[in-house]
């Protein structure tokens, strides 16, 4: 699908949405400098890299 960054992603990609407070979308969220940045996620079952593609308005900070 397509997120607030305007790019189309597939089910075969690791992608994430960032909370509204940290995403800081301006008038055109497609121009957000955080779009397409890679983040490193660590968890109990392993680690992965994911691409920022969307904003999560209801997600908490962090």
Secondary structure, 3 states (H helix, E strand, C coil): CECCCCCECCCCCCEEEEEHHHHCCCCCHHHCCCCCCEEEEEECCEEEEEEEEEEECCCCCC
